[in-house]
Amino acid sequence: MNNTNNTVVLLRGELTKKRLDRARLEMLQQIPTATSLTLVIDSQEGGYTKPACEFVEFLTKLRQQHGVSIKTRIYNAYSAAAGIALVAEERELDSKGALELHIGSLVIESNEVGTDNTISPRLVEYLHRWKNLLYARLDTIKPGLTPQNLARLNATNHLHLTPDEWLQSGVVTKLF
């Protein structure tokens, strides 16, 4: 494989299923020749749990099965966008940019609550998958988040640090 063939994909705005599917298709078209992938992320809106889970799982398979190295160049990454950014081996953050982890949330419509006041397990499934994917990836990053930051993430469901703090934690590997 030619190590200089890099595919660049922009993830911008709200990361809907349609946007992530379009990005996935673009990547699939490049797999035969791509050896590296750069995701440029500028998303203050984040995205939806189910498509984000599926996209993270796709990126993980792309790396494992096709040997594609993944890098992210982050301008703003909130919620689902931040979780997607964590998949990369190299994570660069704009020194004036923002990265905010979000464990996930679930919007429940009234017709999704059963007569016995229960919520369908399928609605909760991706929320648990997202949380597990996020924590599994955080566990591999060294030196890692401090116990105080992990506690804050668990208590508030969000974690927003300065670019320098993200760099010190190893979540971001370089500022630009």
N, C-alpha and C positions, 0 to 999 in steps of 0.2 A: 504494500500500500504506500502511496505517496503521502508523506507526513505533512505536506503543505496544503492539502485540500481542506479548507475550512468553510463550512456552511454557516451563514449568519442569519438568524431569524429574530424578528422584532416581535416582542409581546408587549402590547401597549393598550392602555385603557382597561375596561372591565373584561376580565378573562372568562368569557362565556364559553359554553360548549362549542359553539360555532367558530369562535376565534381559535380555540385550542385545537379543534379538528383541522382547521385550515393550516395551522402551524405544523401539526403532525403530518399532514399530507405533503407539505413542502419538504419536511425532513425525510420522509420515506422516499421521495423522488431522488434524493441526494445520497441515500445509503450506499449504493454501489461504489461511489467514488469518494465519499466523505470520510475523513479520518478524525476530524474534529468539528465540534459544533459550538458556536457562540450564540447564546441567548442574550439579546439586548432587552432589558426589562425596564419599562417605564409605566407603572400601573399604580395609581393611587387608589383605584377602586377595588383592587383585589379580584376576586372571582367566586365561583361556585364550588362547593366542596366535591361533589361527585366528578365533574369534569377535571378538576385539579388533581384529584386522586388518580384518575385514569391517565392523566398526562404525566404525572410523576412516575407511575408504574411503566409507562411507555419509555420515558427517558432512561430509566434504570435498565430496562431490557435492551435498549439501543446501546448503552455502554457495555453491558455484560455480554450480549450475543454478537455484537458487531464491532466491539473494541473502539467505539467512538469516544474520544475524550470530550468532556463538556466543560465549558467555561461560561460564566454569566458576567455580564457588564450591567450593573444596576444603577439606574438613575433614581427611581422610586419603586419600591416593592412592598406592598402592603398585603397582609392576609395570604390569600392563595398564591399571589405572585412571589411573596417572600418564601413560602414553602417550596415552590418550584425552583427558585434560585438556589436553595440548599442542595439540590441534586448534584450540582456541578462540583468538580474537583477544585476549580479556581473560581473564586467569587470576588469580583472587583466592585467597589462601591464608589460612586461620585462623592467627593469630600463634602459636597453640599447637599447630597442626596439623603434619602430616607429608606430605612428598612424596618418593618414592623411585623414581627411574628404574631400569628393569631391561631390559637388552637382550633378554632372553628365555631360556627354557630349554625343553628337550624331554624329556618322559617317554617312555621306550621300553619297551614290554612285550616279554617274551621272544619272543612269537610274531611280533613285527614285525621281527626280525632274520633276514635270509635265511640260507640254508644256506652261502652264501659269506661270511658275516659282514658283509654290507652292510645298510644301512638304506634303506628305500624313499625315493626322492626326494620323494614327496608329503608325508612327515612333516617333512622339512627345509624344504620350500618356504615355509611360513608363518613359520618362524623367521627366514628370510632376509628375507621381506617385512616382518615386524615391525621388524627391525633397520633396514632401509632407510627405512621410514616414520618411525621415531623419529629417525634422523639427518637425514633430509630436513627434518623440522620443526625440529629443533634448529639447523640451518643458517640458518633464516629469523629466528631470535630474536636480537635485539641488546640489549645488547652481546654476550651469549652466554656460554657456559661458558668458564672459563679453560682454557688448555692443560693445566694440572695436573688439573683436574676431568675433562676429557675423557679424559686418560690413566688416571685412576682408574676411570672408567666402563668403559673398554676392558679394563683389567687385572682388574677384579673383577666385571664384568658388572652392577654396581649402583652407584648414586650417591645418597647421602642427604646433604642439606645442611640447615642451619638455615633457618627461614623468611626471616630477613634475608639470608642468602647467596643464596637463590633469587631474592629481590627484586633484589639487586644484579646478578645475572646477566641479569635480564630474563625469565627463564623464568616468574617470577611477576610480574604487573604491579601488584599491590596486596595489602597485608595487611589483614585485618579482625579 
